[in-house]
Amino acid sequence: MDWDQEIDATGLLCPLPVLKARKRLAGMAPGAVLRLVATDPAAVIDVPHFCAEAGHALVATADEGAAQVYLIRRA
């Protein structure tokens, strides 16, 4: 799947990956897709929770080496 913007949050711990995603999504057009790459173990809980609370769609998740990749479609 294609994405419009990407954030490399590898090495950052909670809550920084979600905070960076929130800030970036706020500046994106509705329907645009953000690719978030994170290594924070809490991201597997934090990112889906953030998406549900903010109304964004978590389109896909995948493991990429030691990192998790999240594709988030802006509401």
N, C-alpha and C positions, 0 to 999 in steps of 0.2 A: 504494500500500500504506500502511496505517496504521502508526503507531509509538507506543510508550508514553512514551518520553522522548527528549530531544534534547540534543546538545552542540554548541555553536558554537565550533569550534576554529580559526576563521579567524585568520590572522596568527600562529599558534603553530607553532614548528618542532619537528622530531623531537627527542626522543621524546614531547613533551607531548601531542599528539593521542591517541596510543595509551595513554599513562598515564592520561589523563582518562577514556578509554573503559573501561579496565580497572577503575578505581575505581567508575565509575557502574554498570557491569555487575554488579559484586560485590554491589551493593545491590538489584538487580532480581530479580524472580521468574523462574524457569526458563521459557523460551518467550516472554518479553517481548522487544520489539524496541526497539533503540536506534538513533536517527538521528544520525550523526556527520557534521558539515560541516567540511571541512578545506581549507586552501589550500597546505599543505606539499607540495612536489613528491615527497618521499619517502613520503608516505602511501599512494601507489598500490602500494608494495611492503610497507610496514610493516603496514598494516591487514589485508590478506589473510594475511600471515604470522602476525600476532598471533591472528587468528581460528583458523587451523589449529592453532597451538600450544596455545591455550586450550580448543579444542573447541567454540567458538561457530560458528554458521553465518553466513557472509556472504551475506545474502539477495539484495542488489542493490547495484549501484554506478551512479552517474550523474554527469554533469557539470552543474553549475548555475552558469552564468557562469564566473568564474575559480576556483570552488570545486569540489571533488569531494564527493559525498554517498555515504555508506555506510549501509546498513541491516544491522544485526547482531542476530541472534536469539540470546539467551542460552541456553547449554547447560543 
